[in-house]
Amino acid sequence: MIDLDIPIRFTWMGSPEAVSYDFFLWPSDSSKPANPTAANLREMVYIFNNRNIQYGKAYSWQVISKDACTSLPSEIQQITFRKLPDLRVKSVTLPTTALSEDFIEVKWEIENIGEGNTGNTTWFDGVYLSQEPIFDILTADFVKGVVRVKALDSGEAYSQSTTIQLPRELPANSMCLSPLTGETGCWSRT
């Protein structure tokens, strides 16, 4: 199985005499660990939700059925976790000047520079207003979220735009606006 994401529900055929199961998961290019990922499971299912895996990498998994006297290993199975997207702001377009309470159009382009696609996930591009030319989500003010409902493949880009109203009191001589994180667009207050 390839392109899996977490959580993953692993299931297996049980042994009639089994009292419990040990579940092992490890990178395929490594040796099987001595200790199981999950020990003494009573059911024939394990839900893996550990985000400390390496995306885009092959993993092996195996179940050991245990009864009172013996243990029986299953065949080793292989899975591959999906490759991740990496969305970046490619450009931001703003008016060169703006006044308090003006309505302005904000345009931006987002590109996926990661190896994986976004999947059929809906997300919001956040538009923030900041006094700093370098975006910092801790000091920026959220202005608006713009929904994106279409998947984005590796190497693809899309453009969005929205209209926002600037606040009544602009606290500095220049302001910066940034969708997501990355490149910001700045303009002078007149």
N, C-alpha and C positions, 0 to 999 in steps of 0.2 A: 504494500500500500504506500502510495506517495502523496505528497502535498497535504499532510495532515496538520491540523491545528489542535491546540489544547483547549479544553479538556478532551481527552480521548477515553472512550469506554472500551476496555479490553475484556473480551469474554472468551471462554474456552469450554471444551467438553470435559466434564468431570469424570473422575474415576469412581466406580461404585463403592470401593472401600475407603476412599479418601476421607480423612478427618479434617484436613486443612490444606491450604495451598500457599506456596511462596511464589511471589511474582518478582521477576528480575527484568530490568531495563538498563541497557548500557549502549554507549556509542559502538557501532559495528567495527570501527577500526581499533578498538580496545579489547582487552580480555574481560570476560564475564566477572563481575565483582563477587567477592566472597559472601557479602551480606546482601540479602534481597532488598529490593526497592520497597516491598511490602511483605510482611511475614504473617504466617498463621491466619490467612484469610479463610473465612468459613463459607463464603459464596464463590461462585465461579465467575466473578466479575471484579474488575478493579478499574476505578476511574482515576486516571493520571492527570494531575492539574499542576504540576511543578513547572514554573516558568524558567527554571534554570537549565533549559535545554539549549542546544545550538540549532537554530533554524537552518534549514537547507541541508541538514546532515542526516545520514542513515543511522538508524538505531536497531539493535537486536532486542528481542524479548523472549522470555521463556517462563514456563510455569512448572513448578515442582509439586506434584501431588504427594501428600504424606498421609500414611496411615500409622497405626500403632507401632509397626516394626520396620517398615520400608519407606523409601521415597522413589518416585518415578518421574523422570524429567520428560517434558514435552519436547517436540521438535523446536528448534530455534526459528523464530519468525523474524522478518525484516519489515521495518517501516521507515519512511522518510518524512521528517517534518517540513512543512512548506517553507519557501523562501519568503522573506519579509519585504514589504514595500518600504520606501523611504521618501516621504513627501517633503519637498522643499519649495519655498517661494522663489520663483524665477524672476518675477518682476512685479512692481507696484506702480500704478499710475495715479497721480493726484493732481488737482489744480495747483498752479504755482503760488497762488495767494488765496486766502479765505478770511472771512470775518466771523466774529462771534455770531452764533445762531444761523449761519449760512447752511444751506443744503448743498452738499458736495457729492459728486460721483467718485467712487473708489473702484478702481479696476485692478485685478491682479491675475497672475498666471502661476499655477502650481504644476510642478513636474514630479514624476515618480522616478527617482534615480536608483531605487532599490532593485534587487533581482526578482522580487515577487510582486504579485498584483495585490490590490486591496480587497479582492473578493467582493461579494455583493453586500457591502457594508455601507450604511448611510453615515455620514459624518457632517460636522459643521466646520466651516472655515470661520474662525473667530477674528473679528475686526476689533483692534484695540487702539486707543488713543494714549500717547505717551509724551512726556516732556523730554525724554532721552532719545538720542539718535540711534542708540543700540538697544534693541528690544529686550526688555526684562519683564516677564509676566507678573512678577511680584510688585512692580511699581506702575504698570500700565493699567488703564481703565478699559474694561470690556465695553464695547459700543453695540455690537450686533453680531449675531451668528447667521451665516448663510449656508443653507443645506446643500449637500452634494449627495445625489442618490445613485449615481452611475459608477460602476467599477472602473478602476484605473490600472491598466497593465504597466508592466515595467517599460520604461522609456517613453511613456505617453505623458501628455500634459493637457491641462484644461484651463480655460479662462472663466472668471466670475466677475461680476460687478454688482454694486449695490449703492444706494443713496443713503447718506447719513446726515443728521443735523449736528452741527458742532455745538458744544455747550455755550451757555450764555457768557461765562467768564473763562476765556482761554488764559491759563495761568502763566504762560511764557510768551516770549516774542516769536518763538517758532514751535511747531508741534510736529510730531511724527505719528504715522499711522502704519500699522502692520497687520496683515492677515497672517494667521498662524505664527510661526517664528521664522526668522530669517531676515530677508531684505526689508527695509522700511522705506517709506516715502515721506519726505519732509517738506514743509512749506513755511513761509514767513507770514506772520500775522501783520496785517496792515491796519 
